Amino acid sequence: MQSVKYKSKKKLHPTDKELANFIDNKLTSQKRKRLLSHLIYCDSCINIIIETIINSKKK
């Protein structure tokens, strides 16, 4: 699986697996920084992360 290169203001998003690895703190520091740079501009991905965390707490 090829990783998405995040462009801060473009519509390229990390994969579900990359978001899951971000939540589980399993990304390398470089990938984490790149994903954080994407999250600055992407409410959609932030909402996915928040919903995932909330749903995991309900289980």
Residue pairs with C-beta under 8 A, 6 or more apart in sequence:
1 15
1 17
3 14
3 15
3 18
3 31
4 12
4 13
4 14
4 15
4 18
5 12
5 34
6 12
6 13
6 14
6 34
6 35
6 37
6 38
7 38
8 37
8 38
8 40
8 41
9 41
12 38
13 38
13 42
13 44
13 45
14 22
14 35
14 38
14 45
18 27
18 31
18 35
19 35
19 45
19 48
19 49
19 52
20 52
21 27
21 31
22 32
22 35
22 49
23 49
23 52
23 53
27 35
38 45
39 45
39 46
39 49
